Amino acid sequence: MLLRGYFHTLLNRKLCSPFLVRSPSSFLVSVGTHPRSTYVENMSLGSVYNFPEEDLSDGGDAAQGFFRAWLGMQLQDGRYCIVRKLGWGAFSTVWLVRDFKAERYAALKIMTREATTRIESGESDEIAMLEKITSADSLHNGRQHLLEYHETFKITGPQGLHHCTLTEVLGTSIEDLRLQTEHRLPLGLIKTAIRQALLGLDYLHTCCGIVHTDIKFDNLLLRLADMPSVIAREIATSPSRTHKGFIDLNPSPYIVESQPIDIPVDSILSHLNSRQAEIVITDMSHAQWSHHHSGDDIQPTGLRAPEVILGHPWDQAVDVWSIGCLVVELIAGTPLFTINPFTKEWTLDEDHLAQMTDVLGEQFPTEMLSKSRNREKFFKEDGTFIHSAAPRHPNWHLRSFLTEESSLTGSNEQEIGAAHNFLRRCLQLQPGDRSKAKDLAEDPWLSTDFQNESKSSNL
């Protein structure tokens, strides 16, 4: 009833009426007070310092070519109506739309002209990968942990052609949840989230032949069982907004404020505890086929696998390395690797590699280095680092990190030992020594509450 009531209210307000479905180029754009914005009068949007939205001006700094969408805009012969702006990134904007035919909400990703050109030229396979994920194997238990894809279509605007993808609407990311909980989540929820992410990775790796290459907290989102009701409540309590003020743009676009669906942290934790939420892997924009790599510049810096830095052949194991790094950060509250060169002689990559050997307590195997095209940048002939042969942190090992610096501090030896064993299956210098995502999802640490087991045994 809540959805139906909202839907009729939306129509009554004529947000999606033909009256509003017109080009907004004649509007005087309003840019209001915003905690991250700086008010500047009579300047192009591209010149506004730290403006919180994408650059829509013709002469702005952004050359990617964003599509100028607006609230109430209808697409695909009126099937979809834009209700809210959810956010934007370097190569796209994301909007909440109402699908009148399917009677549901959906997330519309409108790619920039530059991103569209990459797809049209074959440089990016993002859409092909979404289609593969949808069709590969609906019965696999990891399929549900991938984004639900609906369709792709194209639209044309002042900047040219734009690809659009329509997917399900998801909730908060793990990154946002961490920020709201001061970087500390209950251990049981961490284990559940990681197990589900691993099931999703197994589906990507084995059924789809895809390496994600960008596994990070921002790309792990939550699917709530009652998401339609959550969306309706959010729109009712926090209507969609445009920026207000006076910035003269030529032509003047309709600047819509980004408003992600805001879900209180208590509600999220309640959903997770009652199993009314699950992890979903998103963002295939950097993914690559297992059998064909379009480039080697992959992964966020702090989560980058050693083989990528070394120029060694890489495969799905890079995603497993990222998972290991994320698990440590989840239970410790701080990143496993903080890249900060020891001296001016060290490069960022050299410092990163050295930290890996310190944490894992081992050196890079000669066999691995012999297959690494960047070996001479970092290592001598004997396999020691060019600038230092000694560990920077001789006592900084993974196990001591778990014992002294993480939420496991004070836990029983079983819990710490099981966590350490799991992480060592993820964090191996040689990619071939890392466990597969499927096997890691079945690791005892993820399915056992060692704390309660210990208490029970002492009764």
TORTIKE-529252 format. One line per field, with one value per residue (C-alpha): residue in one letter; x, y, z; chain; residue number from 1. Coordinates in steps of 0.2 Angstrom, whole numbers, padded with zeros to 4 digits. Each point is the difference from the previous one (the first is absolute). Layout:
REM residues N
rest: [A	...]
x: [X	...]
y: [Y	...]
z: [Z	...]
kette: [A	...]
nr: [NUM	...]
//
This chain:
REM residues 459
rest: [M	L	L	R	G	Y	F	H	T	L	L	N	R	K	L	C	S	P	F	L	V	R	S	P	S	S	F	L	V	S	V	G	T	H	P	R	S	T	Y	V	E	N	M	S	L	G	S	V	Y	N	F	P	E	E	D	L	S	D	G	G	D	A	A	Q	G	F	F	R	A	W	L	G	M	Q	L	Q	D	G	R	Y	C	I	V	R	K	L	G	W	G	A	F	S	T	V	W	L	V	R	D	F	K	A	E	R	Y	A	A	L	K	I	M	T	R	E	A	T	T	R	I	E	S	G	E	S	D	E	I	A	M	L	E	K	I	T	S	A	D	S	L	H	N	G	R	Q	H	L	L	E	Y	H	E	T	F	K	I	T	G	P	Q	G	L	H	H	C	T	L	T	E	V	L	G	T	S	I	E	D	L	R	L	Q	T	E	H	R	L	P	L	G	L	I	K	T	A	I	R	Q	A	L	L	G	L	D	Y	L	H	T	C	C	G	I	V	H	T	D	I	K	F	D	N	L	L	L	R	L	A	D	M	P	S	V	I	A	R	E	I	A	T	S	P	S	R	T	H	K	G	F	I	D	L	N	P	S	P	Y	I	V	E	S	Q	P	I	D	I	P	V	D	S	I	L	S	H	L	N	S	R	Q	A	E	I	V	I	T	D	M	S	H	A	Q	W	S	H	H	H	S	G	D	D	I	Q	P	T	G	L	R	A	P	E	V	I	L	G	H	P	W	D	Q	A	V	D	V	W	S	I	G	C	L	V	V	E	L	I	A	G	T	P	L	F	T	I	N	P	F	T	K	E	W	T	L	D	E	D	H	L	A	Q	M	T	D	V	L	G	E	Q	F	P	T	E	M	L	S	K	S	R	N	R	E	K	F	F	K	E	D	G	T	F	I	H	S	A	A	P	R	H	P	N	W	H	L	R	S	F	L	T	E	E	S	S	L	T	G	S	N	E	Q	E	I	G	A	A	H	N	F	L	R	R	C	L	Q	L	Q	P	G	D	R	S	K	A	K	D	L	A	E	D	P	W	L	S	T	D	F	Q	N	E	S	K	S	S	N	L]
x: [0000	0014	0008	-0018	-0003	0017	-0003	-0016	0007	0014	-0012	-0011	0015	0003	0018	0000	-0013	0003	0000	0016	0008	0009	0018	0005	0013	-0010	0000	0011	0010	-0001	0015	-0004	0010	0009	0013	0012	-0004	0006	-0011	0006	-0010	0000	0013	-0001	-0004	0017	0008	-0010	0013	-0005	-0018	-0009	-0007	0006	0006	-0015	0008	0006	0016	0003	0015	-0009	0002	-0009	-0017	-0013	-0018	-0012	-0014	-0013	-0014	-0016	0009	-0007	0010	-0004	-0017	-0005	0003	0013	-0002	0015	-0005	0016	0019	0010	0017	0014	0018	0013	-0009	-0018	-0015	-0012	-0019	-0014	-0014	-0018	-0003	-0018	-0001	0008	-0008	0017	0014	0017	0017	0004	0019	0003	0017	0010	0005	0017	-0006	-0012	0014	0010	-0014	-0004	0018	0002	0012	-0012	-0011	-0010	-0017	0005	0006	-0017	-0009	0012	-0003	-0019	0000	0015	-0008	-0016	0001	0018	-0001	0011	-0011	-0011	0016	0002	-0010	-0017	0001	-0016	0005	0011	-0006	0007	-0005	0007	0003	0010	0017	-0004	-0005	-0002	-0002	-0012	-0001	-0015	0003	-0008	0001	0012	0003	0015	0018	0011	0011	-0015	-0005	0018	0000	-0016	0006	0018	0008	-0005	-0013	-0006	0012	-0015	-0006	0017	0001	-0017	0004	0017	-0008	-0013	0013	0010	-0015	-0003	0018	0000	-0015	0010	0016	-0007	-0017	0004	0018	0002	0013	-0008	0017	-0008	-0006	-0002	-0012	-0009	-0004	-0008	-0018	-0015	-0016	-0014	-0015	-0012	0010	-0016	-0008	0017	0000	-0018	0003	0016	-0008	-0015	0011	0014	-0007	0012	0009	0009	0014	-0005	0010	0006	0013	-0001	0003	-0002	-0010	-0007	-0003	-0012	0012	-0008	0007	0007	-0010	0004	-0013	0004	-0003	0003	0015	-0011	-0012	0014	0007	-0017	-0002	0016	-0003	-0017	0007	-0011	0016	0013	0017	0000	0015	-0002	0009	0007	0008	0018	-0003	0009	-0002	0010	0006	0003	0008	-0002	0013	0010	-0004	-0013	-0005	0000	0018	-0001	-0009	0011	0007	0019	-0001	-0008	0014	0013	-0006	-0003	-0014	-0016	-0017	-0016	0012	0002	-0018	0004	0015	-0012	-0012	0014	0005	-0018	-0003	0015	-0007	-0017	0006	0014	-0008	0016	0007	0012	0012	0003	0011	0013	0018	0012	0013	0001	0009	-0016	-0014	-0018	0000	0017	-0007	-0016	0010	0011	-0015	-0007	0016	0000	-0018	0001	0017	0007	0009	-0005	0004	0014	-0012	-0013	0013	0007	-0017	-0003	0005	0002	0012	0015	-0009	-0001	0012	0018	0006	-0001	-0018	0002	-0006	0011	0000	-0001	0002	-0007	-0019	-0006	-0011	0008	-0013	-0015	-0008	-0018	-0003	0006	-0010	-0016	0005	0005	-0008	-0017	-0017	0006	0011	-0005	-0008	0004	0014	-0012	-0008	0016	0008	-0015	0000	0019	-0002	-0014	0010	0016	-0011	-0004	0017	0013	0014	-0001	-0018	0000	0001	-0016	-0016	-0014	-0015	-0011	0011	0002	-0019	0000	0014	-0003	0003	-0014	-0013	0005	-0002	0016	-0004	-0017	0008	0013	-0012	-0011	0015	0004	-0018]
y: [0000	0012	-0003	0003	0015	0008	-0005	0009	0015	0001	0000	0013	0012	-0003	-0003	-0011	0009	0005	0018	-0002	-0011	0013	0007	0010	0011	0016	-0002	0011	-0013	0001	-0005	0001	-0002	-0017	-0005	-0005	0014	0017	0014	0009	0012	0002	-0014	-0016	-0015	-0007	0014	-0002	-0007	-0016	0000	-0016	-0005	-0005	0014	0003	0016	0000	0008	-0008	-0010	-0017	-0006	-0017	0007	-0002	-0002	0014	-0009	0007	-0004	-0006	-0005	-0014	-0013	-0015	0007	0004	-0016	0007	0016	0008	0002	0004	0002	-0013	0005	0002	-0005	0004	-0009	-0001	0007	-0012	0004	-0008	-0003	-0007	-0014	0002	-0016	-0011	0010	0001	0012	-0002	0008	0008	0003	0013	-0002	0015	0003	-0006	-0016	-0003	0002	-0014	-0012	0004	-0002	-0017	0007	-0003	-0016	0006	-0003	-0017	-0005	0005	-0011	-0014	0001	0000	-0015	-0012	-0010	0005	-0015	0004	0005	0015	0007	0009	0010	0009	0015	-0004	0007	0005	0008	0012	0013	0016	0018	0016	0017	0016	-0010	-0014	-0018	-0008	-0018	-0003	-0015	-0005	-0010	-0003	0013	-0005	0007	0006	-0005	-0009	0016	0011	-0012	0000	0019	-0001	-0013	0008	-0013	-0014	-0013	-0015	-0015	-0011	0012	0002	-0019	0000	0014	-0007	-0018	0008	0010	-0015	-0010	0015	-0001	-0018	0003	0013	-0010	-0018	0003	0017	0000	0017	0008	0015	0009	0013	-0009	0014	0005	0013	-0014	-0012	0006	-0006	-0007	0002	-0011	0014	0012	0007	0005	0008	0010	0006	0006	0009	0009	0005	0007	0007	0006	0002	0017	0011	0012	0018	0016	0009	-0007	0006	-0015	0000	-0009	-0001	-0018	-0006	-0005	-0014	-0004	-0017	-0009	-0018	-0010	0004	-0015	0001	-0010	-0009	-0005	-0007	-0010	-0006	-0006	-0009	-0008	-0007	-0005	0012	0007	-0007	0005	0005	0002	0015	0011	-0010	0016	-0007	-0018	-0011	-0017	-0013	-0005	0017	0015	0017	0008	-0003	0016	-0008	0000	0014	0004	-0007	-0015	-0004	-0018	-0002	-0008	0016	0011	-0011	-0002	-0019	-0009	0002	-0008	-0002	-0002	0019	0001	-0012	0011	0015	-0010	-0004	0018	0005	-0013	0007	0017	-0005	-0008	0012	0016	0006	-0006	-0014	0010	0018	0006	0012	-0001	-0003	0011	0011	-0014	-0011	0001	-0003	-0017	-0005	0005	-0010	-0016	0002	0001	-0016	-0009	0007	-0005	-0017	-0004	-0006	0005	0000	-0017	0001	-0009	0013	0014	-0008	0002	0018	0013	0014	-0010	0011	0015	-0008	-0014	-0005	-0016	-0009	0005	0013	0017	0013	0012	-0011	-0019	0001	0001	0017	-0007	-0017	-0003	0006	-0017	-0004	-0010	0013	0013	-0010	-0003	0018	0012	-0008	-0003	-0018	0007	-0009	-0014	-0018	-0009	-0010	0016	0008	-0016	-0003	0018	-0001	-0016	0008	0015	-0010	-0009	0017	0009	-0010	0008	-0012	0001	-0019	-0003	0009	-0009	0001	0011	-0016	-0009	0016	0002	-0017	0004	-0004	0017	0008	-0013	-0002	0011	-0005	0012	-0009	-0017	0004	0006	-0016	-0011	0008	-0002]
z: [0000	0004	-0018	-0008	0010	-0005	-0018	-0001	0010	-0013	-0014	0008	0002	-0018	0002	-0015	-0010	-0018	0006	0009	-0014	-0009	-0002	0016	-0010	0003	0019	0011	0009	0019	0011	0018	0016	0001	0013	-0014	-0013	-0002	-0006	-0015	-0010	-0019	-0004	-0010	0010	-0004	0009	0016	0013	0007	-0006	0006	-0017	-0017	-0012	-0013	-0008	-0017	0004	0017	0006	-0003	-0018	0002	-0005	0013	-0006	0006	0009	0011	0012	-0009	-0016	-0009	-0010	-0012	-0006	0018	0008	0012	0010	0010	0018	0009	-0003	0010	-0004	-0013	-0004	-0013	-0014	0004	0010	0009	0002	0008	-0012	0000	-0012	-0004	-0010	0013	0014	0010	0003	-0009	0000	-0017	-0003	-0014	-0006	-0006	-0019	0004	0009	-0014	-0013	0009	-0001	-0018	-0005	0009	0013	0014	0002	0015	-0008	-0007	0017	0008	-0013	0003	0019	-0003	-0012	0007	0013	0010	0012	0006	0018	-0003	-0014	0013	0006	-0017	-0006	-0008	-0018	-0010	-0016	-0011	-0011	-0008	0000	-0009	0008	-0004	0004	-0012	0003	0018	0005	0014	0011	0011	0016	0017	0013	0015	0017	0010	-0005	0013	-0001	0006	0013	0007	0001	0010	0012	0003	-0011	0012	-0005	0010	-0004	-0004	-0013	-0007	-0003	-0008	-0012	-0005	-0003	-0011	-0010	-0003	-0006	-0013	-0005	-0003	-0012	-0009	-0001	-0004	-0009	-0009	-0003	0008	0011	0009	0004	0011	0015	0014	0013	-0012	-0012	0013	0003	0009	-0007	0013	-0001	0001	-0011	-0009	0016	0006	-0016	0002	0017	-0004	-0014	0011	0014	-0011	-0017	-0015	0000	-0013	0005	0003	-0003	-0015	-0011	-0018	-0012	-0019	-0003	0017	0006	0013	0015	0010	0017	0003	0014	0003	0009	0018	0011	0019	0006	0014	-0014	-0010	0014	0004	-0018	0001	0016	-0005	-0017	-0009	-0009	-0011	-0008	-0019	-0010	-0012	-0013	-0014	-0008	0003	-0001	-0013	-0008	0007	-0017	-0007	0010	-0007	0012	0015	0010	0012	0018	0013	0005	0018	-0005	-0015	-0001	-0001	-0018	-0007	0007	-0006	-0017	0002	-0009	0010	0001	0012	0015	0000	0006	0014	0006	0001	0010	0012	0002	0003	0013	0010	-0002	0006	0016	0004	-0005	-0010	-0017	0000	-0011	0002	-0014	0006	-0006	0014	-0008	-0015	-0009	0000	-0012	0005	-0009	0008	0017	-0003	-0005	0015	0012	-0008	0005	0017	0004	-0008	0007	-0017	-0015	-0018	-0008	-0014	-0012	0002	-0002	-0016	-0008	0005	-0012	0013	0011	-0004	0007	0018	0002	-0001	-0008	0016	0003	0013	-0002	-0009	0014	0016	0003	0017	0005	0005	0014	0005	0013	-0010	-0005	-0004	0015	0012	-0010	0004	0018	0005	-0013	-0005	0008	0003	0014	0015	-0010	0004	-0010	-0010	-0007	-0004	-0007	-0012	-0006	-0003	-0010	-0010	-0004	-0005	-0013	-0007	0002	-0009	-0009	-0015	-0008	-0003	0019	0004	0003	-0012	0005	0000	0013	0010	0002	0009	0012	0018	0006	-0010	0007	0018	0015	0010	0014	0005	-0003	0012	0013	-0002	0002	0017	0007]
kette: [A	A	A	A	A	A	A	A	A	A	A	A	A	A	A	A	A	A	A	A	A	A	A	A	A	A	A	A	A	A	A	A	A	A	A	A	A	A	A	A	A	A	A	A	A	A	A	A	A	A	A	A	A	A	A	A	A	A	A	A	A	A	A	A	A	A	A	A	A	A	A	A	A	A	A	A	A	A	A	A	A	A	A	A	A	A	A	A	A	A	A	A	A	A	A	A	A	A	A	A	A	A	A	A	A	A	A	A	A	A	A	A	A	A	A	A	A	A	A	A	A	A	A	A	A	A	A	A	A	A	A	A	A	A	A	A	A	A	A	A	A	A	A	A	A	A	A	A	A	A	A	A	A	A	A	A	A	A	A	A	A	A	A	A	A	A	A	A	A	A	A	A	A	A	A	A	A	A	A	A	A	A	A	A	A	A	A	A	A	A	A	A	A	A	A	A	A	A	A	A	A	A	A	A	A	A	A	A	A	A	A	A	A	A	A	A	A	A	A	A	A	A	A	A	A	A	A	A	A	A	A	A	A	A	A	A	A	A	A	A	A	A	A	A	A	A	A	A	A	A	A	A	A	A	A	A	A	A	A	A	A	A	A	A	A	A	A	A	A	A	A	A	A	A	A	A	A	A	A	A	A	A	A	A	A	A	A	A	A	A	A	A	A	A	A	A	A	A	A	A	A	A	A	A	A	A	A	A	A	A	A	A	A	A	A	A	A	A	A	A	A	A	A	A	A	A	A	A	A	A	A	A	A	A	A	A	A	A	A	A	A	A	A	A	A	A	A	A	A	A	A	A	A	A	A	A	A	A	A	A	A	A	A	A	A	A	A	A	A	A	A	A	A	A	A	A	A	A	A	A	A	A	A	A	A	A	A	A	A	A	A	A	A	A	A	A	A	A	A	A	A	A	A	A	A	A	A	A	A	A	A	A	A	A	A	A	A	A	A	A	A	A	A	A	A	A	A	A	A	A	A	A	A	A	A	A	A	A	A	A	A	A	A	A	A	A	A	A	A	A	A	A	A	A	A	A	A	A	A]
nr: [1	2	3	4	5	6	7	8	9	10	11	12	13	14	15	16	17	18	19	20	21	22	23	24	25	26	27	28	29	30	31	32	33	34	35	36	37	38	39	40	41	42	43	44	45	46	47	48	49	50	51	52	53	54	55	56	57	58	59	60	61	62	63	64	65	66	67	68	69	70	71	72	73	74	75	76	77	78	79	80	81	82	83	84	85	86	87	88	89	90	91	92	93	94	95	96	97	98	99	100	101	102	103	104	105	106	107	108	109	110	111	112	113	114	115	116	117	118	119	120	121	122	123	124	125	126	127	128	129	130	131	132	133	134	135	136	137	138	139	140	141	142	143	144	145	146	147	148	149	150	151	152	153	154	155	156	157	158	159	160	161	162	163	164	165	166	167	168	169	170	171	172	173	174	175	176	177	178	179	180	181	182	183	184	185	186	187	188	189	190	191	192	193	194	195	196	197	198	199	200	201	202	203	204	205	206	207	208	209	210	211	212	213	214	215	216	217	218	219	220	221	222	223	224	225	226	227	228	229	230	231	232	233	234	235	236	237	238	239	240	241	242	243	244	245	246	247	248	249	250	251	252	253	254	255	256	257	258	259	260	261	262	263	264	265	266	267	268	269	270	271	272	273	274	275	276	277	278	279	280	281	282	283	284	285	286	287	288	289	290	291	292	293	294	295	296	297	298	299	300	301	302	303	304	305	306	307	308	309	310	311	312	313	314	315	316	317	318	319	320	321	322	323	324	325	326	327	328	329	330	331	332	333	334	335	336	337	338	339	340	341	342	343	344	345	346	347	348	349	350	351	352	353	354	355	356	357	358	359	360	361	362	363	364	365	366	367	368	369	370	371	372	373	374	375	376	377	378	379	380	381	382	383	384	385	386	387	388	389	390	391	392	393	394	395	396	397	398	399	400	401	402	403	404	405	406	407	408	409	410	411	412	413	414	415	416	417	418	419	420	421	422	423	424	425	426	427	428	429	430	431	432	433	434	435	436	437	438	439	440	441	442	443	444	445	446	447	448	449	450	451	452	453	454	455	456	457	458	459]
//
